[in-house]
Amino acid sequence: MTAQQQADYQKLYDQMKEFGGSYNFELIEKAFACCVRAHEGQKRYTNEEYYIHPVSVASIVISLGMDSESIAAALLHDVVEDTDTTIEQIQSLFGEDVALLVDGVTKIGRLNFSSKEQQQAESLRKMLIAMGKDIRVIIIKLADRLHNMRTIDAMPEQKQRDKSLETLEIYAPIAHRLGIRPVKEELEDLAIKHLDPVAYNEIEEMLILKRKEREHVLENIRGHIEERLKEEMPGVRLSFQSRVKSIHGIYRKMYVQGKDFDEIYDIYAIRIITDTVADCYNVLGIMHDMFRPIPNRFKDYISMPKPNMYQSLHTTVISREGIPFEIQIRTFDMHHTAEYGIAAHWKYKEGVTENDARMEERLAWIRQILDSQNASTDVSDLIRTIKVDLSQEDVFAVTPKGDVINLPVGSTVVDFAFAIHSEVGTHMIGAKADGKIVPLNHEIMTGEVIDIITTNQAGHGPSRDWLNIAVTSQAKSKIRAWFKKEKRAENIAAGKLEIEREFRRDNIRFSDEEYDEFIEEIAKRQRFANADEFYAAIGYGGLLLEKIMPRIKEEYTKRTATGKVAEPVILPEKRGTKASDGVVVEGVDNCLIKLSKCCTPLPGDEIIGFITRGHGVSIHKRDCNNVPKNIENAEEPERWIPAHWDVTRSDSFNSTLQISAIDRDGLVVDIMNTIYSMHIPVRSINARQTKSGNCVVILTITAESVAHLQSIITHLAKLHGVFSVERINQ
């Protein structure tokens, strides 16, 4: 090694000595030498010797308190990918643990995150699998990304933006969920610096300006706090720190939430660290006695830890000078976890992770995300899942029994129900927030008591619309799983209907044989066993048709160009007049046509026309009481004229139903849920009690055809306590 390389290793050695812990220095020195030798002659885009990058990554890994194998793997993480060294050689030289870590990081490094969305999602899935096997893989990868972001200025401008966006949307949320705060905040700040440099510089300048104004005042406040606590709590070990909010944290509040800089109360914070939880609450009481707390600005993350196991008391107060600032109170153990995250639970001496319930809990989100992605055939859902489920902000809601449920900000009562249990979610018919009935799309606020109303009715399940209401991947995957298991026939029918509707909209036409062949090809391309599996996936929401329609249109265009698609058969147009209600009256031109009010015919009904005197043609149902059974024997048979519905029209229509049922609690809710699950627009609903003690519900809805209306009636008739469902004229 050269003198410079020896000096670089000495820096690593000194860093490990300063950090403490038990390291295998022989293994790490050998990995350093192998790294230098393998990368000899290679340069980075910054024009520095390539080995500087893995050495810098190893330094970050050391600062996170990782073990010897992790440090060695950090030094070797690019060797297999960028040199002739094989993973087998790494294993023989450094052992199986180091080889597995290098292999895991190498596979992630080979993934192309700048390609199409689906390829990116597949790459993310592989990364999560690698994390599930050994979490040290992603910690090394985060250190790798952090050093790349520190030196990103040497990259082309567009690549800087692409890498920054990827860092902000994927790597920073993962660092947050692992609880590695310093890495998370630096990744976010570096990403924003290149995505929105104007805002970054503006916030940085304001921080410098305000710091000059407030630094002296805050130092005085800190001095008063130390003096008071030592007086009130003699003999208790206390440590004090100052903290300035990250630029990205300020950016989110200013440019996402629309707040002014002076409206952000937690930019500056004083951190008080002590020995026990009891001491934390004692300190809190003293702080609220010293300063006036700002209402609704107290958060107890000790009794309700964040998903990344972060624990601390946060309270925002106002000093005597009128300056708002935050006070954070935690134990030394909590502070260690807050700074190092999952790495704080590493056993330095043995070099392995703790295999306990706490560690399993911290890694459960990886399996949860993978499970939700397996329930959906749309792999791009994975990217959206990471953005939502690894959200940096959470809400805490409470069940009536006092259990606390933690969910991402924006979660609805649907997410809450499925977070409790799958059965609670699938049997939900309504919800209350703090004792008041709320809609299913009600966004949960921290502290709300949410009571889920369920039914024991057999066969009851969620609505497909809940997929649009739910926010978390856990709820979405459970809804999809229920539909996939319980409603196969209905899913197939719904999928067929959606495809036919999209094909009509995009003017995609086939003969029957070619249609079946085309769908089979599309199904195989999407990795389904047959067309029914393809239809079912669309029906239960596992596959979004809008995602694959561009490819379907492209394939259809190719077939059309090669002459594989049969020309649609154009039938000669029948002579007739079409009413605004979609009726064709044979043999009559330019005549007023209206639907008779005595029987209110609907599309799909067998109809007949009657030529009135001065009012055009009146359309009746064929079985209407005002229509003769035998037209030939009628008084004026020539005035009755054949008519039929225009099959090329699909106009919807309003129809009124009368539902007779037992007067029971939840009847109207069940009716509305049934209608809601079938995506039926409701125009009006009215319920009244009869003298016999039963109930009559008058419901006006919009249907697409008589067959559609009959399907609605059939579903309503199956509800518990319903005697009859009849179509009435109004």
GUFIMAR-539506 format. One record per residue (C-alpha): z, y negated, x negated; residue in three letters. Coordinates in steps of 0.5 Angstrom, whole numbers, padded with zeros to 4 digits, always signed. Example, Ala and Ser with C-alpha at 12.3 -4.5 7.8 and 13.67 -1.06 7.14 Angstrom:
BEGIN
+0016+0009-0025ALA
+0014+0002-0027SER
END
This chain:
BEGIN
+0000+0000+0000MET
-0001-0007-0002THR
+0004-0012-0003ALA
+0003-0015+0004GLN
+0003-0009+0007GLN
+0010-0007+0004GLN
+0012-0014+0006ALA
+0010-0012+0013ASP
+0014-0006+0013TYR
+0020-0009+0010GLN
+0020-0014+0016LYS
+0020-0008+0021LEU
+0025-0004+0017TYR
+0030-0011+0017ASP
+0028-0011+0025GLN
+0031-0004+0026MET
+0037-0005+0022LYS
+0039-0012+0025GLU
+0038-0009+0032PHE
+0042-0003+0030GLY
+0042+0004+0033GLY
+0040+0011+0030SER
+0033+0011+0027TYR
+0028+0016+0024ASN
+0026+0012+0018PHE
+0022+0017+0014GLU
+0018+0018+0021LEU
+0017+0011+0022ILE
+0015+0010+0015GLU
+0010+0015+0015LYS
+0007+0013+0021ALA
+0006+0006+0018PHE
+0003+0009+0012ALA
-0002+0013+0017CYS
-0004+0007+0021CYS
-0005+0003+0015VAL
-0010+0008+0012ARG
-0013+0010+0018ALA
-0015+0003+0020HIS
-0017+0001+0013GLU
-0023-0004+0013GLY
-0023-0006+0020GLN
-0022-0013+0023LYS
-0019-0015+0030ARG
-0023-0021+0034TYR
-0018-0026+0030THR
-0021-0024+0024ASN
-0014-0021+0021GLU
-0013-0014+0018GLU
-0013-0009+0024TYR
-0007-0006+0022TYR
-0003-0012+0024ILE
-0004-0011+0031HIS
-0001-0004+0032PRO
+0005-0007+0027VAL
+0006-0012+0032SER
+0006-0008+0038VAL
+0011-0003+0034ALA
+0016-0010+0033SER
+0016-0011+0040ILE
+0017-0004+0042VAL
+0023-0005+0037ILE
+0026-0011+0041SER
+0026-0007+0047LEU
+0031-0002+0044GLY
+0026+0004+0044MET
+0027+0010+0040ASP
+0024+0013+0033SER
+0018+0017+0037GLU
+0016+0011+0041SER
+0016+0006+0035ILE
+0012+0011+0031ALA
+0007+0012+0037ALA
+0006+0005+0037ALA
+0004+0004+0030LEU
-0001+0010+0032LEU
-0003+0008+0039HIS
-0010+0006+0036ASP
-0011+0011+0031VAL
-0014+0017+0035VAL
-0019+0012+0039GLU
-0021+0007+0034ASP
-0022+0012+0028THR
-0024+0019+0026ASP
-0016+0022+0026THR
-0015+0027+0032THR
-0009+0028+0036ILE
-0008+0035+0033GLU
-0007+0032+0026GLN
-0002+0027+0029ILE
+0001+0033+0032GLN
+0002+0037+0026SER
+0004+0030+0022LEU
+0009+0027+0027PHE
+0011+0032+0032GLY
+0009+0034+0039GLU
+0013+0028+0042ASP
+0009+0023+0038VAL
+0003+0026+0039ALA
+0004+0026+0047LEU
+0005+0019+0047LEU
-0001+0017+0043VAL
-0005+0021+0047ASP
-0002+0018+0053GLY
-0003+0011+0051VAL
-0010+0013+0048THR
-0013+0015+0055LYS
-0010+0009+0058ILE
-0014+0005+0053GLY
-0020+0008+0054ARG
-0020+0006+0061LEU
-0025+0001+0063ASN
-0021-0004+0068PHE
-0027-0009+0068SER
-0032-0004+0072SER
-0032-0003+0079LYS
-0026-0003+0084GLU
-0026+0004+0085GLN
-0027+0006+0078GLN
-0021+0001+0076GLN
-0017+0004+0082ALA
-0018+0011+0079GLU
-0016+0009+0072SER
-0010+0006+0075LEU
-0008+0013+0078ARG
-0009+0016+0071LYS
-0004+0011+0068MET
+0001+0012+0074LEU
+0000+0020+0072ILE
+0002+0019+0065ALA
+0008+0014+0067MET
+0010+0020+0071GLY
+0010+0025+0065LYS
+0013+0020+0060ASP
+0015+0013+0062ILE
+0015+0011+0054ARG
+0007+0011+0055VAL
+0007+0005+0059ILE
+0012+0001+0055ILE
+0008+0002+0049ILE
+0002+0000+0053LYS
+0006-0006+0056LEU
+0007-0008+0048ALA
+0000-0007+0047ASP
-0002-0012+0052ARG
+0003-0017+0051LEU
+0001-0018+0043HIS
-0007-0018+0046ASN
-0005-0023+0051MET
-0001-0027+0045ARG
-0008-0027+0041THR
-0013-0028+0047ILE
-0015-0035+0045ASP
-0020-0031+0040ALA
-0024-0028+0046MET
-0030-0031+0050PRO
-0027-0035+0055GLU
-0030-0030+0061GLN
-0026-0024+0058LYS
-0020-0029+0057GLN
-0020-0030+0065ARG
-0022-0022+0066ASP
-0016-0020+0062LYS
-0011-0025+0064SER
-0013-0023+0072LEU
-0012-0016+0070GLU
-0005-0018+0067THR
-0002-0022+0072LEU
-0004-0017+0078GLU
-0003-0010+0075ILE
+0001-0010+0068TYR
+0006-0016+0070ALA
+0008-0013+0076PRO
+0009-0006+0073ILE
+0014-0010+0068ALA
+0017-0013+0073HIS
+0019-0006+0077ARG
+0021-0003+0070LEU
+0026-0009+0070GLY
+0023-0011+0063ILE
+0024-0019+0064ARG
+0022-0022+0058PRO
+0016-0018+0057VAL
+0014-0019+0065LYS
+0015-0027+0064GLU
+0011-0028+0058GLU
+0005-0024+0061LEU
+0005-0028+0067GLU
+0006-0035+0063ASP
+0000-0033+0058LEU
-0004-0030+0064ALA
-0003-0037+0068ILE
-0005-0041+0061LYS
-0012-0038+0061HIS
-0013-0038+0069LEU
-0010-0045+0071ASP
-0010-0049+0064PRO
-0009-0055+0068VAL
-0003-0053+0072ALA
+0000-0050+0066TYR
+0000-0056+0062ASN
+0002-0060+0068GLU
+0008-0056+0069ILE
+0010-0055+0061GLU
+0010-0063+0060GLU
+0014-0064+0066MET
+0019-0059+0063LEU
+0019-0063+0057ILE
+0020-0069+0060LEU
+0026-0067+0065LYS
+0029-0063+0059ARG
+0030-0069+0056LYS
+0033-0072+0062GLU
+0038-0067+0064ARG
+0039-0063+0057GLU
+0045-0067+0056HIS
+0048-0067+0063VAL
+0047-0059+0063LEU
+0051-0059+0056GLU
+0057-0063+0059ASN
+0057-0059+0066ILE
+0057-0052+0061ARG
+0063-0055+0057GLY
+0067-0057+0064HIS
+0065-0050+0066ILE
+0068-0046+0060GLU
+0074-0051+0060GLU
+0076-0049+0067ARG
+0074-0041+0066LEU
+0079-0041+0060LYS
+0084-0044+0064GLU
+0084-0040+0070GLU
+0082-0033+0067MET
+0086-0033+0060PRO
+0084-0027+0056GLY
+0078-0025+0060VAL
+0072-0024+0056ARG
+0066-0029+0057LEU
+0060-0031+0055SER
+0055-0037+0057PHE
+0048-0038+0056GLN
+0043-0043+0059SER
+0036-0041+0062ARG
+0030-0045+0064VAL
+0025-0042+0069LYS
+0019-0039+0067SER
+0012-0043+0068ILE
+0009-0038+0072HIS
+0016-0038+0077GLY
+0015-0045+0077ILE
+0007-0045+0078TYR
+0009-0040+0084ARG
+0013-0045+0088LYS
+0009-0051+0087MET
+0002-0048+0088TYR
+0003-0042+0092VAL
+0009-0045+0096GLN
+0007-0052+0096GLY
+0014-0055+0093LYS
+0015-0061+0089ASP
+0018-0060+0082PHE
+0024-0064+0084ASP
+0025-0059+0090GLU
+0026-0053+0086ILE
+0033-0052+0085TYR
+0033-0046+0080ASP
+0029-0049+0074ILE
+0035-0050+0070TYR
+0041-0044+0070ALA
+0047-0043+0067ILE
+0049-0036+0066ARG
+0056-0033+0066ILE
+0057-0026+0063ILE
+0064-0022+0063THR
+0067-0015+0063ASP
+0068-0013+0070THR
+0065-0014+0077VAL
+0072-0017+0080ALA
+0071-0022+0074ASP
+0064-0024+0077CYS
+0067-0025+0084TYR
+0073-0029+0081ASN
+0068-0033+0077VAL
+0064-0035+0083LEU
+0070-0037+0087GLY
+0072-0042+0082ILE
+0065-0044+0081MET
+0064-0046+0089HIS
+0071-0050+0088ASP
+0068-0054+0082MET
+0061-0055+0085PHE
+0058-0056+0092ARG
+0054-0050+0094PRO
+0047-0051+0097ILE
+0047-0047+0104PRO
+0043-0041+0104ASN
+0042-0041+0096ARG
+0047-0035+0095PHE
+0044-0028+0093LYS
+0049-0022+0092ASP
+0044-0018+0088TYR
+0051-0014+0085ILE
+0052-0011+0092SER
+0045-0010+0094MET
+0041-0009+0087PRO
+0033-0010+0087LYS
+0029-0004+0086PRO
+0028-0005+0079ASN
+0036-0004+0079MET
+0037-0012+0077TYR
+0044-0014+0079GLN
+0047-0021+0079SER
+0050-0026+0083LEU
+0046-0032+0084HIS
+0049-0039+0087THR
+0045-0046+0087THR
+0050-0052+0087VAL
+0050-0059+0086ILE
+0053-0063+0080SER
+0057-0069+0081ARG
+0051-0073+0078GLU
+0047-0070+0084GLY
+0043-0065+0079ILE
+0042-0058+0083PRO
+0042-0052+0078PHE
+0043-0045+0079GLU
+0049-0041+0076ILE
+0048-0033+0075GLN
+0054-0029+0074ILE
+0054-0022+0072ARG
+0057-0016+0067THR
+0055-0015+0060PHE
+0052-0008+0062ASP
+0048-0012+0068MET
+0046-0017+0063HIS
+0043-0011+0058HIS
+0040-0008+0064THR
+0037-0015+0066ALA
+0034-0016+0059GLU
+0031-0009+0057TYR
+0030-0006+0064GLY
+0029+0002+0064ILE
+0029+0002+0056ALA
+0037+0000+0057ALA
+0038+0007+0059HIS
+0035+0010+0053TRP
+0039+0015+0049LYS
+0038+0012+0042TYR
+0041+0017+0038LYS
+0037+0023+0041GLU
+0031+0019+0043GLY
+0030+0022+0050VAL
+0031+0019+0057THR
+0037+0020+0061GLU
+0035+0025+0066ASN
+0040+0023+0072ASP
+0040+0021+0079ALA
+0039+0014+0077ARG
+0033+0015+0072MET
+0030+0019+0078GLU
+0031+0013+0083GLU
+0028+0008+0078ARG
+0022+0012+0077LEU
+0021+0014+0085ALA
+0016+0008+0086TRP
+0011+0012+0081ILE
+0011+0018+0086ARG
+0011+0014+0092GLN
+0005+0010+0090ILE
+0001+0016+0088LEU
+0003+0020+0094ASP
+0001+0014+0099SER
-0006+0014+0095GLN
-0007+0021+0096ASN
-0006+0020+0103ALA
-0012+0015+0103SER
-0019+0017+0101THR
-0020+0010+0099ASP
-0018+0009+0092VAL
-0019+0002+0092SER
-0012+0002+0096ASP
-0009+0003+0090LEU
-0010-0004+0087ILE
-0007-0007+0094ARG
-0001-0002+0094THR
+0001-0004+0087ILE
+0000-0012+0089LYS
+0004-0011+0095VAL
+0009-0005+0093ASP
+0011-0008+0086LEU
+0012-0015+0089SER
+0017-0019+0085GLN
+0020-0022+0092GLU
+0024-0017+0096ASP
+0028-0018+0103VAL
+0034-0014+0105PHE
+0035-0012+0112ALA
+0041-0008+0115VAL
+0041-0003+0120THR
+0046-0003+0126PRO
+0050+0002+0122LYS
+0050-0003+0116GLY
+0045+0001+0111ASP
+0041-0004+0107VAL
+0034-0003+0107ILE
+0030-0006+0101ASN
+0023-0008+0103LEU
+0017-0013+0100PRO
+0017-0020+0102VAL
+0012-0020+0108GLY
+0014-0013+0111SER
+0014-0012+0118THR
+0019-0008+0123VAL
+0014-0002+0122VAL
+0015-0002+0115ASP
+0023-0002+0116PHE
+0022+0004+0121ALA
+0018+0008+0116PHE
+0023+0006+0111ALA
+0029+0009+0115ILE
+0025+0016+0116HIS
+0018+0018+0118SER
+0021+0021+0125GLU
+0024+0014+0127VAL
+0017+0011+0125GLY
+0013+0015+0129THR
+0017+0015+0135HIS
+0018+0007+0135MET
+0016+0004+0142ILE
+0020-0003+0140GLY
+0025-0007+0136ALA
+0030-0012+0136LYS
+0032-0017+0130ALA
+0039-0020+0131ASP
+0039-0017+0138GLY
+0033-0020+0141LYS
+0026-0016+0142ILE
+0021-0018+0137VAL
+0014-0016+0136PRO
+0012-0010+0132LEU
+0008-0015+0127ASN
+0015-0019+0126HIS
+0016-0021+0119GLU
+0023-0019+0117ILE
+0028-0024+0114MET
+0033-0023+0109THR
+0040-0021+0113GLY
+0037-0019+0119GLU
+0040-0014+0123VAL
+0034-0009+0125ILE
+0035-0004+0131ASP
+0029+0000+0132ILE
+0028+0003+0139ILE
+0025+0010+0140THR
+0023+0015+0145THR
+0024+0022+0146ASN
+0017+0023+0149GLN
+0013+0029+0147ALA
+0007+0027+0143GLY
+0009+0020+0142HIS
+0006+0017+0136GLY
+0004+0011+0132PRO
-0002+0006+0134SER
-0008+0006+0129ARG
-0007-0002+0129ASP
+0000-0001+0126TRP
-0005+0000+0119LEU
-0006-0007+0120ASN
+0001-0009+0121ILE
+0004-0005+0116ALA
+0005-0008+0109VAL
+0008-0002+0105THR
+0004+0004+0102SER
+0010+0008+0104GLN
+0009+0006+0112ALA
+0001+0006+0111LYS
+0001+0013+0108SER
+0006+0016+0114LYS
+0002+0013+0119ILE
-0005+0016+0116ARG
-0001+0023+0115ALA
+0001+0023+0123TRP
-0006+0022+0125PHE
-0009+0027+0120LYS
-0004+0032+0123LYS
-0003+0031+0130GLU
-0010+0028+0133LYS
-0016+0031+0129ARG
-0020+0032+0135ALA
-0019+0024+0137GLU
-0020+0022+0130ASN
-0027+0026+0130ILE
-0029+0022+0136ALA
-0026+0015+0134ALA
-0030+0016+0127GLY
-0036+0018+0131LYS
-0036+0012+0135LEU
-0034+0007+0129GLU
-0040+0010+0125ILE
-0045+0010+0131GLU
-0043+0002+0133ARG
-0044+0000+0125GLU
-0051+0004+0125PHE
-0053+0000+0132ARG
-0051-0007+0129ARG
-0054-0005+0122ASP
-0061-0003+0126ASN
-0060+0004+0122ILE
-0064+0009+0127ARG
-0065+0017+0126PHE
-0068+0022+0130SER
-0062+0027+0132ASP
-0064+0032+0126GLU
-0064+0027+0121GLU
-0058+0024+0123TYR
-0054+0030+0122ASP
-0057+0031+0115GLU
-0056+0024+0113PHE
-0048+0024+0115ILE
-0048+0031+0112GLU
-0050+0028+0105GLU
-0046+0022+0106ILE
-0040+0026+0107ALA
-0041+0030+0101LYS
-0042+0024+0097ARG
-0035+0022+0099GLN
-0032+0029+0097ARG
-0031+0032+0104PHE
-0032+0039+0106ALA
-0037+0037+0112ASN
-0038+0032+0117ALA
-0032+0033+0122ASP
-0028+0032+0116GLU
-0031+0025+0114PHE
-0031+0023+0121TYR
-0024+0025+0122ALA
-0022+0021+0115ALA
-0025+0014+0118ILE
-0022+0016+0125GLY
-0015+0016+0122TYR
-0016+0010+0117GLY
-0016+0014+0111GLY
-0023+0012+0109LEU
-0025+0005+0111LEU
-0032+0005+0113LEU
-0033-0003+0111GLU
-0033+0000+0104LYS
-0038+0005+0104ILE
-0043+0001+0109MET
-0047-0002+0103PRO
-0048+0004+0100ARG
-0050+0007+0107ILE
-0055+0002+0108LYS
-0058+0002+0101GLU
-0059+0010+0102GLU
-0062+0008+0109TYR
-0067+0003+0106THR
-0069+0008+0100LYS
-0070+0014+0106ARG
-0074+0009+0110THR
-0079+0007+0104ALA
-0080+0014+0102THR
-0082+0015+0110GLY
-0076+0020+0111LYS
-0074+0017+0117VAL
-0077+0018+0124ALA
-0080+0012+0127GLU
-0076+0011+0134PRO
-0079+0012+0140VAL
-0081+0006+0144ILE
-0081+0008+0152LEU
-0086+0004+0156PRO
-0082-0002+0159GLU
-0080-0001+0167LYS
-0082-0006+0172ARG
-0076-0009+0174GLY
-0071-0015+0174THR
-0064-0015+0170LYS
-0058-0018+0173ALA
-0053-0021+0168SER
-0049-0015+0170ASP
-0054-0011+0167GLY
-0057-0008+0173VAL
-0065-0006+0174VAL
-0068-0006+0181VAL
-0074-0002+0181GLU
-0080-0006+0184GLY
-0077-0013+0184VAL
-0078-0019+0180ASP
-0075-0025+0179ASN
-0070-0024+0185CYS
-0062-0026+0185LEU
-0058-0020+0184ILE
-0050-0019+0185LYS
-0045-0014+0185LEU
-0042-0013+0192SER
-0035-0014+0193LYS
-0033-0009+0198CYS
-0034-0003+0192CYS
-0034-0007+0186THR
-0039-0002+0182PRO
-0038-0001+0175LEU
-0043+0001+0169PRO
-0044+0008+0170GLY
-0043+0009+0177ASP
-0049+0011+0181GLU
-0051+0005+0185ILE
-0057+0003+0190ILE
-0059-0004+0192GLY
-0060-0008+0199PHE
-0064-0013+0200ILE
-0060-0019+0204THR
-0063-0024+0208ARG
-0063-0031+0203GLY
-0058-0028+0198HIS
-0062-0023+0194GLY
-0061-0016+0192VAL
-0053-0014+0193SER
-0051-0008+0189ILE
-0047-0002+0192HIS
-0044+0004+0189LYS
-0048+0010+0192ARG
-0041+0013+0196ASP
-0039+0006+0198CYS
-0037+0006+0206ASN
-0043+0001+0207ASN
-0048+0005+0205VAL
-0051+0010+0209PRO
-0051+0017+0207LYS
-0058+0019+0209ASN
-0062+0012+0208ILE
-0068+0015+0212GLU
-0064+0015+0218ASN
-0061+0008+0217ALA
-0063+0002+0222GLU
-0067-0001+0216GLU
-0069+0004+0211PRO
-0074-0001+0207GLU
-0068-0006+0205ARG
-0065+0000+0201TRP
-0068+0000+0194ILE
-0067+0004+0188PRO
-0063+0001+0182ALA
-0060+0003+0176HIS
-0056+0001+0170TRP
-0059-0002+0164ASP
-0057+0003+0159VAL
-0059-0002+0153THR
-0054-0006+0155ARG
-0046-0005+0153SER
-0043-0011+0157ASP
-0036-0010+0158SER
-0032-0011+0165PHE
-0026-0012+0168ASN
-0022-0007+0172SER
-0016-0007+0176THR
-0011-0001+0176LEU
-0005+0001+0180GLN
+0000+0005+0177ILE
+0005+0008+0181SER
+0011+0011+0178ALA
+0019+0012+0177ILE
+0022+0005+0176ASP
+0025+0007+0169ARG
+0027+0003+0163ASP
+0021+0002+0158GLY
+0016+0004+0163LEU
+0012-0003+0162VAL
+0013-0002+0154VAL
+0010+0005+0155ASP
+0004+0003+0159ILE
+0003-0003+0154MET
+0003+0002+0148ASN
-0002+0006+0151THR
-0007+0001+0152ILE
-0005-0002+0145TYR
-0006+0004+0142SER
-0013+0005+0145MET
-0015-0002+0143HIS
-0016-0004+0150ILE
-0016-0012+0152PRO
-0011-0013+0157VAL
-0012-0019+0162ARG
-0006-0019+0166SER
+0000-0014+0168ILE
+0005-0015+0174ASN
+0010-0010+0176ALA
+0014-0010+0182ARG
+0020-0005+0185GLN
+0018-0002+0192THR
+0023-0001+0198LYS
+0023+0007+0196SER
+0026+0005+0189GLY
+0020+0006+0185ASN
+0015+0002+0181CYS
+0008-0001+0182VAL
+0005-0004+0176VAL
-0002-0008+0177ILE
-0006-0008+0171LEU
-0012-0012+0169THR
-0016-0009+0163ILE
-0023-0010+0160THR
-0027-0003+0159ALA
-0034-0001+0156GLU
-0036+0004+0162SER
-0034+0008+0167VAL
-0033+0014+0162ALA
-0029+0009+0158HIS
-0024+0007+0164LEU
-0023+0014+0166GLN
-0021+0016+0159SER
-0016+0010+0160ILE
-0014+0013+0167ILE
-0013+0020+0164THR
-0008+0017+0158HIS
-0004+0013+0163LEU
-0003+0018+0168ALA
+0000+0023+0162LYS
+0006+0018+0162LEU
+0013+0020+0164HIS
+0014+0018+0171GLY
+0007+0016+0173VAL
+0005+0019+0180PHE
-0002+0016+0180SER
-0007+0011+0177VAL
-0012+0008+0182GLU
-0018+0003+0181ARG
-0017-0002+0186ILE
-0022-0008+0188ASN
-0019-0015+0187GLN
END
